[in-house]
């Protein structure tokens, strides 16, 4: 058993897999309006399971692709992204924050992610994400399907400076 453990450990290290949680830290400040404008370019792009390109995205593939255009490397899964960024309280939500939802069968574990595009005075918000039915769309947070699965939000962008265009 020890032999297998060390073999797997060696393979993980050779593949660059980290044994600790990676933190998302942008190399440069990101202008939120530029990030949102870039994400809007993909409205209507089809959903594709494990998709991570403009030919088709899953939810985490989309957020990873968009943030990647601004020098931020996010984990490839929604759960991994949730574990690598700073949590924010719902009353502190900002445009550009990532929002997380439970999956269809397991609402207590992270299974979906999107990017906040608008925050309203009443605490509701809109987010852009890849839905299995409609691809990249904008959804309101108070839609029942998402409202009952909401887990929380986290922040990647911690500055308000202008950034270069992707």
C-alpha positions in Angstrom: 0.0 0.0 0.0 2.9 2.4 0.9 4.4 1.7 -2.5 1.3 2.8 -4.3 1.0 5.9 -2.2 4.5 7.0 -3.0 4.0 6.2 -6.7 0.8 8.3 -6.8 2.5 11.1 -4.9 5.5 11.1 -7.3 3.1 11.2 -10.3 1.2 14.2 -8.8 4.4 16.1 -8.2 5.6 15.4 -11.7 2.4 16.6 -13.2 2.6 19.8 -11.2 -0.4 19.0 -8.9 -0.2 20.9 -5.7 -1.1 19.2 -2.4 -2.3 22.4 -0.8 -5.1 24.8 -1.9 -4.0 27.3 -4.5 -5.0 30.9 -4.0 -6.3 33.0 -6.8 -4.3 36.2 -7.0 -4.3 38.4 -10.1 -0.9 39.5 -11.5 -2.4 42.9 -12.3 -5.5 44.8 -11.2 -8.4 44.0 -13.3 -10.9 46.7 -14.4 -14.2 45.1 -13.6 -16.0 46.8 -16.5 -13.5 45.3 -18.9 -13.9 41.8 -17.4 -17.6 42.0 -17.7 -17.5 43.4 -21.2 -15.2 40.5 -22.2 -17.6 37.9 -20.6 -20.5 39.4 -22.5 -18.8 38.6 -25.8 -19.6 35.0 -25.2 -23.4 35.3 -24.6 -25.1 32.5 -26.6 -22.0 30.3 -26.7 -23.2 26.7 -26.2 -22.8 24.6 -23.1 -20.3 21.8 -23.5 -19.6 19.3 -20.7 -16.0 19.9 -19.6 -15.8 22.7 -22.2 -13.2 25.3 -21.7 -13.0 27.1 -25.1 -15.3 29.4 -27.1 -16.5 26.4 -29.0 -18.4 25.4 -25.8 -18.0 26.0 -22.0 -19.2 24.4 -18.8 -19.6 26.8 -15.9 -16.1 26.5 -14.4 -14.5 26.4 -17.8 -16.2 29.7 -18.6 -15.1 31.5 -15.4 -11.6 30.1 -15.8 -11.4 31.2 -19.4 -12.6 34.7 -18.7 -10.3 35.3 -15.7 -7.4 33.6 -17.5 -7.6 36.4 -20.2 -6.7 38.8 -17.4 -3.8 36.7 -16.0 -5.7 34.9 -13.2 -5.5 31.1 -13.1 -8.5 29.5 -11.6 -9.0 25.9 -10.7 -10.8 23.8 -13.4 -13.8 23.0 -11.3 -16.4 25.1 -9.5 -15.5 23.5 -6.2 -11.9 24.1 -6.7 -12.6 27.8 -7.6 -14.6 28.2 -4.4 -11.8 26.8 -2.3 -9.2 29.2 -3.8 -10.6 32.7 -3.3 -11.7 35.0 -0.5 -15.2 34.7 0.7 -17.4 37.8 0.8 -20.6 38.4 2.7 -23.8 38.7 0.6 -24.3 42.3 1.6 -20.8 43.1 0.3 -21.2 41.5 -3.2 -19.6 43.4 -6.1 -19.7 43.1 -9.8 -16.9 40.6 -10.9 -17.3 38.4 -7.8 -17.8 34.7 -8.4 -21.0 33.2 -7.1 -21.4 29.5 -6.3 -24.4 27.1 -6.3 -25.1 23.6 -5.2 -25.4 21.0 -7.9 -28.7 19.6 -9.1 -28.5 16.5 -6.9 -26.2 17.7 -4.1 -27.3 21.2 -3.2 -24.8 21.5 -0.2 -21.7 20.9 -2.3 -20.5 23.4 -4.9 -21.5 22.4 -8.4 -22.0 25.6 -10.3 -20.3 29.0 -10.6 -20.9 32.3 -12.4 -19.7 35.9 -12.5 -21.7 38.8 -11.0 -22.6 41.3 -13.6 -24.9 43.6 -11.6 -25.8 44.1 -8.0 -29.2 45.7 -7.0 -30.0 47.8 -4.0 -32.3 45.0 -2.7 -29.4 42.5 -2.5 -30.4 40.6 -5.6 -27.9 40.4 -8.4 -27.4 39.1 -12.0 -24.7 36.7 -13.0 -23.3 35.4 -16.3 -22.7 31.7 -16.5 -22.9 28.6 -18.6 -26.2 26.8 -18.2 -26.7 23.3 -19.5 -29.9 24.3 -21.3 -29.0 27.6 -22.8 -25.2 28.0 -22.8 -23.8 31.4 -21.7 -26.6 33.5 -20.3 -27.3 36.1 -17.7 -29.6 35.0 -14.8 -31.2 36.8 -11.9 -30.2 35.5 -8.5 -33.9 35.4 -7.3 -34.9 32.8 -9.8 -36.1 29.9 -7.7 -33.8 27.3 -9.2 -30.7 29.3 -8.3 -32.0 31.0 -5.1 -32.5 27.7 -3.3 -29.1 26.4 -4.4 -27.0 29.5 -3.5 -24.0 28.7 -1.4 -22.0 31.9 -1.4 -19.6 34.3 -3.1 -15.9 35.0 -3.3 -13.8 37.8 -4.6 -10.8 37.7 -7.0 -10.7 41.4 -7.9 -9.4 43.5 -5.0 -8.6 46.8 -6.8 -10.3 49.4 -9.0 -7.4 50.3 -11.3 -7.6 50.0 -15.1 -6.2 46.9 -16.7 -5.0 46.3 -20.2 -7.5 44.9 -22.6 -7.3 41.2 -23.2 
